[in-house]
Amino acid sequence: MTTSTKTNAAASDGGIAPQSETAPAVPPLASNKVTFGFKNVTCFEMTKDEDGAYEWDEKDPVRVPGTVNLSLSPTGSSSPFYAEDGEYFNAPANTGWEGDMEMANFPDEFYVRFLGWKKDANGALVEDSEALPKPFAMAFEVQGDAAARRTVFFKCTATRPADEAKTKEETISPQTKKTTLKASPALVNGVKGAKATLPADTPNKEAYENFYKSVYKPTYDAAAA
């Protein structure tokens, strides 16, 4: 714990004795014992600038309501090198995350902006079989027993959601839609990584409040680097 001490100057004769004043320490960020919930999925289209570097379109993010489930697993391989009758060196590769995202539905804008589908003059949504998925950043929020956390994956691609329909029965069970997401590492402010997570009790309240307005870019303490 770091404290700062402020000392009053003492008079040479019969002066006030030096007194120490200790500033209160900044409390640590809350640590969740459990997390739960999944909401506020917001996607930012990625484009390339004149130099071929990716940047995010933050003027018109796509809100995807109806979150149900997100299940992503780390991806990457490990290639151990053996010497001296044992594992001598190992450098696991981090290629990001991959898994499924289940939603109540995906808006037409998601298909158009990120899957390359078309909207015709009559408003029909048309699948373009030659279109390639477009990368995007995806932000969302999970709850915790101590503090909510907002996460952004910097560079995602999505597959076509499965399309299912079912007859009505005595009770109505909504049919959800599921897409497979691939979240790859991206270079953001000098660090290559796939995601960043910001807790609700961060001292930077502005960054937390603006999490769905623009893609969060991590900042680093130069003294601690």
Protein Blocks (a to p, Z undefined) as FASTA:
>chain_A
ZZddddddddfbhpacdddddddddddddddfbdedjehiacddddddfkopacddfklc
cddehifbdcdddedddddddeehiafbdcdddebjadddddfbdcfklmmmmnopacdf
kopacddfkbccdddddddddddfkbccddddfbdcddddddddddddfbdcdddddddd
ddddddeehiacfbdcddfklfblmlmmmmmmpccdddddfklZZ
